[in-house]
Amino acid sequence: MPTMTPDDTAATGRRPAAPADLSTQAVLEVDLDAVVANYRLLAARLGDRTVCAPAVKADAYGLGMAHVAPALYAAGARLFFVAHLAEGLALRALLPEAEIAVLNGLVGPEVADIHAAGLTPVLNDMGAIALWRAEGHGRPAFVHIDTGMNRLGLDPDAAKALIERPDLLDGIALRGWMSHMACADTPGHPLNVQQLSLFHLLLRNLPQAPGSLANSSSIFLGAPYHFEIARPGCALYGINPTPAAANPMRAAVRLLAPVLQVRTVSHAGTVGYGATARVEPGQRLATISIGYADGFLRCLGNGVSLALDGRPVPVVGRVSMDLVTVDVSDLPEGSVVPGASRVEVLGETVTVDTLAAAAGTIGYEILTALGSRFRRDYHSSEFPECASSRRSAAPS
């Protein structure tokens, strides 16, 4: 394709034709082989004693459960964790033989659906235990005990009640005891040891069943935290589970936004809503097809750098609903072509954790905020059927 400069575009009134695989949509590329490699790395670190059970809640952290979960199942995962009943039902349709646990608990109207789909509830309070005992027909359930998060789970008094009255669990096939770490991504935090010690103490006094404490970061705290079941989430999708050290995981996503227009500033002025960024004559700006409606957070305006051909291109002005403007003045003139050039929003240069740090948040929010307007391309050389035969829509 011949290269057209901005002047050529202005003179002819035409932009160069986009290649067949490009449009005005941003493209989210998901590397399923990277997700599988991350799963295997975590499973190897856990060893044979501990089951590596992926968390695929929130549409597999925004990557697309309909593709990710079958790839993990093909790689050997058999136990999966989701947050809501609706996610469990969607996953059951994908994986008829998998064991699926629902983290957010049990309420009365859901019991029939959980039974029908063969899901395993996580019981977070004494009321849920009593309900499952009465209506669970002897089916399995996890019991969640709070060891310091003060979120979901049995409080200390309820845990003590079960120690004193183990018969309160009669009729429930106890699948395991679980708790959740609050500060595992900070290895030196004193709460880590406190939670571990309390969980050990509880398991010594409660009816025998597998223990599950470790999330992604906890896996890297060492074997004492592993127990029989680990529930990694973020690390599977390329987020660094060890923020104070180099990321041991492979990047699983690349987000590319096409350039819609390039202009050379002729008069001093401002860019975007609120006129928050000044521009000077000779400065070259590219407008790209992404915005906060796509999950590119509004707080990323004015300062964060994206990448084009591996070189930084700073965002100039506020993030709009559908558009972002970047400064391409440092790139060779004529090298940024509307309809052909794509800016890396996430990838090897702009990692999930890099973008999260710029936004003052965490990689979880960056991935789970990814919008529905992207064209999603899934790639896998090992399990090509998982890349091509599933729909990428989020479970409803």
C-alpha positions as CSV (number, residue, x, y, z in Angstrom):
1,M,0.0,0.0,0.0
2,P,1.4,3.4,-0.9
3,T,2.1,5.7,2.1
4,M,0.0,8.8,2.3
5,T,1.1,11.7,4.4
6,P,-1.4,13.9,6.1
7,D,-1.0,16.5,3.4
8,D,-1.8,13.8,0.8
9,T,-5.0,13.0,2.7
10,A,-6.0,16.6,2.9
11,A,-5.3,17.1,-0.9
12,T,-7.3,14.1,-2.1
13,G,-10.0,14.1,0.5
14,R,-9.4,10.3,0.8
15,R,-7.8,8.2,3.4
16,P,-5.8,5.1,2.4
17,A,-8.0,2.0,2.2
18,A,-7.8,-0.1,5.4
19,P,-6.5,-3.6,5.1
20,A,-9.2,-6.3,5.2
21,D,-8.5,-7.2,8.8
22,L,-8.8,-3.6,10.1
23,S,-11.7,-1.3,10.7
24,T,-12.5,1.5,13.1
25,Q,-12.8,-1.0,15.9
26,A,-10.0,-1.7,18.3
27,V,-8.8,-5.3,18.3
28,L,-8.3,-7.3,21.5
29,E,-6.0,-10.3,20.8
30,V,-6.1,-13.0,23.4
31,D,-3.2,-15.6,23.5
32,L,-4.8,-18.8,24.8
33,D,-1.4,-20.5,24.7
34,A,-0.1,-17.9,27.2
35,V,-3.0,-18.5,29.5
36,V,-2.4,-22.3,29.4
37,A,1.4,-21.7,29.9
38,N,0.6,-19.6,33.0
39,Y,-1.7,-22.3,34.3
40,R,1.0,-24.9,33.9
41,L,3.6,-22.7,35.6
42,L,1.3,-22.3,38.6
43,A,0.4,-26.0,38.7
44,A,4.1,-26.9,38.6
45,R,4.8,-24.5,41.4
46,L,2.0,-26.0,43.5
47,G,3.2,-29.6,42.9
48,D,1.2,-32.8,42.9
49,R,-0.3,-32.3,46.4
50,T,-2.3,-29.2,45.4
51,V,-5.1,-28.9,42.7
52,C,-4.7,-25.8,40.6
53,A,-8.3,-24.6,40.2
54,P,-8.7,-21.6,37.9
55,A,-10.9,-18.7,38.8
56,V,-12.8,-17.7,35.6
57,K,-15.2,-15.3,37.1
58,A,-16.0,-11.9,35.5
59,D,-15.8,-13.5,32.0
60,A,-12.3,-14.9,32.8
61,Y,-11.2,-11.5,34.0
62,G,-12.4,-9.8,30.9
63,L,-10.7,-12.1,28.4
64,G,-13.7,-14.3,27.5
65,M,-14.7,-17.3,29.5
66,A,-16.2,-19.0,26.5
67,H,-12.7,-19.4,25.0
68,V,-10.5,-19.4,28.1
69,A,-12.3,-22.0,30.2
70,P,-12.3,-24.7,27.4
71,A,-8.6,-24.1,26.8
72,L,-7.8,-24.5,30.5
73,Y,-10.0,-27.7,30.6
74,A,-8.1,-29.1,27.6
75,A,-4.9,-28.4,29.5
76,G,-6.1,-30.4,32.5
77,A,-8.0,-28.1,34.8
78,R,-11.1,-29.9,36.2
79,L,-12.2,-27.6,39.1
80,F,-13.2,-24.0,38.3
81,F,-14.4,-21.1,40.5
82,V,-16.9,-18.5,39.4
83,A,-18.6,-15.7,41.4
84,H,-22.3,-15.9,40.5
85,L,-24.8,-18.5,39.7
86,A,-25.3,-17.0,36.2
87,E,-21.5,-17.5,35.5
88,G,-21.8,-21.1,36.8
89,L,-24.7,-21.8,34.4
90,A,-22.8,-20.3,31.5
91,L,-19.7,-22.3,32.3
92,R,-21.7,-25.5,32.7
93,A,-23.0,-25.1,29.2
94,L,-19.4,-24.9,28.0
95,L,-17.9,-27.7,30.2
96,P,-20.5,-30.4,31.0
97,E,-18.0,-32.5,33.0
98,A,-16.2,-29.9,35.0
99,E,-16.6,-29.3,38.7
100,I,-17.8,-25.7,39.1
101,A,-17.9,-23.9,42.5
102,V,-19.9,-20.7,43.0
103,L,-18.1,-18.3,45.4
104,N,-20.7,-15.7,46.2
105,G,-22.8,-18.1,48.2
106,L,-26.3,-19.5,48.2
107,V,-29.7,-18.0,48.5
108,G,-33.0,-19.9,48.6
109,P,-34.3,-19.3,45.1
110,E,-31.0,-20.5,43.5
111,V,-31.0,-24.0,45.0
112,A,-33.0,-25.6,42.2
113,D,-30.8,-24.1,39.5
114,I,-27.6,-25.1,41.4
115,H,-29.0,-28.7,41.6
116,A,-30.1,-28.8,38.0
117,A,-26.7,-27.6,36.8
118,G,-24.7,-29.8,39.2
119,L,-22.8,-26.8,40.7
120,T,-21.1,-26.7,44.0
121,P,-22.0,-23.8,46.2
122,V,-19.7,-22.0,48.6
123,L,-21.5,-21.6,51.9
124,N,-20.6,-18.3,53.6
125,D,-22.8,-18.2,56.7
126,M,-24.8,-20.5,59.0
127,G,-28.0,-19.7,57.2
128,A,-26.6,-21.1,53.9
129,I,-25.3,-24.1,55.7
130,A,-28.7,-24.8,57.2
131,L,-30.3,-24.3,53.8
132,W,-28.0,-26.7,52.0
133,R,-28.3,-29.2,54.7
134,A,-32.1,-29.1,54.3
135,E,-32.3,-28.9,50.5
136,G,-28.9,-30.0,49.2
137,H,-29.8,-33.7,49.1
138,G,-26.3,-34.6,50.3
139,R,-24.5,-32.9,47.4
140,P,-21.1,-31.3,47.9
141,A,-20.4,-27.8,49.1
142,F,-17.4,-25.7,50.2
143,V,-17.6,-23.8,53.5
144,H,-15.9,-20.4,53.6
145,I,-14.4,-19.3,56.9
146,D,-13.2,-15.7,57.3
147,T,-9.6,-15.5,58.7
148,G,-9.1,-11.8,58.4
149,M,-10.6,-10.3,55.2
150,N,-13.9,-9.4,57.0
151,R,-15.8,-9.8,53.8
152,L,-17.6,-13.1,53.1
153,G,-17.3,-16.2,55.2
154,L,-18.2,-17.5,58.7
155,D,-17.1,-15.2,61.4
156,P,-15.2,-16.5,64.4
157,D,-18.3,-17.2,66.5
158,A,-19.8,-19.2,63.7
159,A,-16.6,-21.2,63.1
160,K,-16.5,-21.9,66.9
161,A,-20.1,-23.2,66.6
162,L,-19.1,-25.7,63.9
163,I,-16.2,-26.9,66.0
164,E,-18.5,-27.5,69.0
165,R,-21.4,-28.8,66.8
166,P,-20.0,-30.6,63.8
167,D,-23.4,-32.3,63.5
168,L,-24.6,-29.0,62.0
169,L,-22.9,-30.2,58.8
170,D,-24.6,-33.6,58.8
171,G,-26.1,-34.3,55.3
172,I,-23.6,-32.1,53.5
173,A,-20.8,-33.7,51.4
174,L,-18.1,-31.4,52.6
175,R,-16.0,-30.6,49.5
176,G,-13.5,-28.4,51.4
177,W,-12.8,-25.5,53.7
178,M,-11.7,-22.3,52.2
179,S,-10.6,-18.8,53.2
180,H,-9.2,-15.8,51.3
181,M,-5.9,-13.9,51.7
182,A,-6.1,-10.2,52.1
183,C,-2.5,-9.1,51.6
184,A,-0.7,-11.9,49.7
185,D,0.7,-9.5,47.1
186,T,2.7,-7.9,50.0
187,P,4.9,-10.9,51.2
188,G,6.0,-9.2,54.4
189,H,2.6,-8.1,55.6
190,P,1.9,-9.5,59.1
191,L,-1.7,-10.4,58.2
192,N,-0.4,-13.2,55.9
193,V,1.1,-15.2,58.8
194,Q,-1.9,-14.4,61.0
195,Q,-4.4,-15.8,58.4
196,L,-2.3,-18.8,57.7
197,S,-1.9,-19.7,61.4
198,L,-5.7,-19.2,62.0
199,F,-6.6,-21.4,59.0
200,H,-4.3,-24.1,60.2
201,L,-5.8,-24.0,63.7
202,L,-9.3,-24.1,62.3
203,L,-8.6,-27.1,60.1
204,R,-7.1,-29.0,63.0
205,N,-10.4,-28.7,64.9
206,L,-13.0,-28.9,62.2
207,P,-14.2,-32.0,60.4
208,Q,-11.6,-33.2,58.0
209,A,-11.8,-31.9,54.4
210,P,-9.4,-30.3,51.8
211,G,-8.2,-26.8,52.5
212,S,-8.1,-23.9,50.1
213,L,-6.5,-20.7,50.9
214,A,-4.2,-19.6,48.1
215,N,-5.0,-17.1,45.4
216,S,-2.4,-16.2,42.7
217,S,-0.1,-14.2,44.9
218,S,-0.4,-16.7,47.8
219,I,1.1,-19.4,45.5
220,F,4.3,-17.5,45.5
221,L,4.4,-17.2,49.4
222,G,5.4,-20.8,49.5
223,A,4.2,-24.3,50.2
224,P,2.6,-23.6,53.7
225,Y,0.0,-21.5,51.9
226,H,-0.9,-24.1,49.2
227,F,-3.0,-26.7,51.1
228,E,-5.0,-29.1,48.8
229,I,-6.7,-26.6,46.4
230,A,-5.4,-23.3,45.1
231,R,-7.6,-20.8,43.2
232,P,-5.4,-18.6,40.9
233,G,-7.0,-15.9,38.9
234,C,-5.0,-12.8,37.9
235,A,-1.8,-14.7,37.3
236,L,-3.5,-16.8,34.7
237,Y,-4.2,-13.7,32.6
238,G,-0.7,-12.2,32.8
239,I,-1.1,-9.8,35.8
240,N,2.0,-9.8,38.0
241,P,1.2,-11.8,41.2
242,T,4.5,-10.6,42.7
243,P,4.4,-6.8,42.3
244,A,7.8,-6.3,44.1
245,A,9.6,-8.6,41.6
246,A,9.7,-9.3,37.9
247,N,6.5,-10.7,36.5
248,P,6.9,-14.5,36.1
249,M,3.8,-14.8,34.0
250,R,3.3,-14.5,30.2
251,A,1.3,-11.6,28.8
252,A,-2.0,-12.9,27.5
253,V,-3.6,-9.9,25.9
254,R,-2.8,-7.3,23.2
255,L,-5.1,-4.4,22.6
256,L,-4.6,-2.4,19.4
257,A,-6.5,0.7,18.5
258,P,-6.5,1.9,14.8
259,V,-5.5,5.4,13.9
260,L,-8.5,7.3,12.5
261,Q,-6.8,10.7,11.6
262,V,-3.4,12.4,11.8
263,R,-3.0,16.1,11.8
264,T,-0.2,18.6,12.0
265,V,-1.1,21.5,14.3
266,S,-1.0,24.8,12.4
267,H,-1.9,27.2,15.3
268,A,-1.4,27.0,19.0
269,G,-4.5,25.7,20.8
270,T,-5.8,22.9,22.9
271,V,-7.0,19.3,22.6
272,G,-10.1,17.6,23.7
273,Y,-12.8,18.3,26.2
274,G,-12.1,20.9,28.9
275,A,-9.1,22.2,26.9
276,T,-6.8,20.6,29.4
277,A,-3.8,20.1,27.1
278,R,-2.1,22.8,24.9
279,V,-0.6,22.0,21.5
280,E,1.9,24.1,19.5
281,P,2.4,24.6,15.7
282,G,4.2,21.7,14.2
283,Q,3.0,19.1,16.7
284,R,1.6,16.0,15.1
285,L,-1.5,14.4,16.7
286,A,-3.1,11.0,15.9
287,T,-6.7,10.3,17.0
288,I,-7.3,6.6,17.8
289,S,-10.4,4.5,18.1
290,I,-10.7,3.8,21.8
291,G,-12.3,5.5,24.8
292,Y,-13.8,5.1,28.2
293,A,-16.8,3.2,26.7
294,D,-14.2,0.6,25.8
295,G,-12.8,0.4,29.3
296,F,-9.9,2.8,28.6
297,L,-10.2,4.7,31.9
298,R,-10.9,8.4,31.7
299,C,-8.2,9.1,34.3
300,L,-5.5,8.0,31.8
301,G,-5.8,11.3,29.9
302,N,-2.9,13.7,29.7
303,G,0.4,11.8,30.4
304,V,0.2,8.1,30.0
305,S,2.2,6.8,27.0
306,L,0.9,4.1,24.7
307,A,3.1,2.7,21.9
308,L,3.3,2.7,18.1
309,D,5.9,0.5,16.5
310,G,7.5,0.1,19.9
311,R,7.9,3.8,20.5
312,P,6.0,5.8,23.1
313,V,3.2,8.0,22.0
314,P,1.8,10.1,25.0
315,V,-1.9,10.6,25.4
316,V,-2.8,14.3,25.0
317,G,-6.0,15.7,26.4
318,R,-8.8,14.0,28.1
319,V,-10.1,10.5,27.2
320,S,-13.4,10.7,25.4
321,M,-16.1,8.1,25.2
322,D,-14.9,6.8,21.8
323,L,-11.6,8.6,21.1
324,V,-8.1,9.3,22.4
325,T,-5.5,11.6,21.0
326,V,-1.8,10.8,21.1
327,D,1.3,12.8,20.2
328,V,3.2,11.2,17.3
329,S,5.6,14.1,16.8
330,D,8.6,11.9,17.5
331,L,7.8,9.3,14.9
332,P,9.0,9.7,11.3
333,E,6.7,11.9,9.3
334,G,4.4,9.8,7.1
335,S,4.9,6.7,9.2
336,V,1.6,7.0,11.0
337,V,-1.2,6.2,8.4
338,P,-4.9,6.4,9.2
339,G,-6.6,3.1,8.5
340,A,-3.3,1.2,8.6
341,S,-1.4,2.2,11.8
342,R,-2.5,0.7,15.1
343,V,-1.5,2.0,18.5
344,E,-0.7,-0.6,21.2
345,V,-2.9,0.1,24.2
346,L,-1.9,-3.2,25.9
347,G,0.8,-5.5,25.0
348,E,4.6,-6.1,25.3
349,T,5.4,-2.4,25.6
350,V,2.4,-1.2,27.5
351,T,1.7,-4.1,30.0
352,V,-1.4,-4.5,32.0
353,D,0.4,-3.6,35.2
354,T,2.0,-0.5,33.5
355,L,-1.3,0.8,32.5
356,A,-2.8,0.0,35.9
357,A,0.0,1.9,37.6
358,A,-0.6,4.9,35.4
359,A,-4.3,4.8,36.3
360,G,-3.7,4.4,40.0
361,T,-5.4,1.1,40.0
362,I,-4.6,-2.6,39.6
363,G,-4.4,-4.9,36.6
364,Y,-7.6,-6.6,37.6
365,E,-9.6,-3.5,37.0
366,I,-7.9,-2.8,33.6
367,L,-8.8,-6.3,32.3
368,T,-12.3,-6.6,33.7
369,A,-13.2,-3.2,32.4
370,L,-12.4,-4.2,28.8
371,G,-15.5,-3.3,26.8
372,S,-17.7,-5.3,24.4
373,R,-17.0,-3.2,21.3
374,F,-13.7,-4.7,20.5
375,R,-13.2,-7.2,17.8
376,R,-11.8,-10.1,19.7
377,D,-9.2,-12.4,18.1
378,Y,-8.3,-15.6,19.9
379,H,-5.1,-17.5,19.1
380,S,-3.9,-21.0,20.1
381,S,-1.6,-23.3,18.3
382,E,-2.1,-26.0,20.9
383,F,-5.9,-25.9,21.2
384,P,-7.1,-24.2,18.0
385,E,-10.6,-25.4,18.5
386,C,-10.8,-23.2,21.6
387,A,-9.8,-20.2,19.6
388,S,-12.2,-20.7,16.8
389,S,-15.3,-22.6,17.9
390,R,-16.5,-20.6,20.8
391,R,-18.3,-17.3,21.1
392,S,-16.6,-14.5,23.1
393,A,-19.7,-12.9,24.6
394,A,-19.7,-12.5,28.3
395,P,-22.1,-14.8,30.2
396,S,-25.4,-13.1,31.1
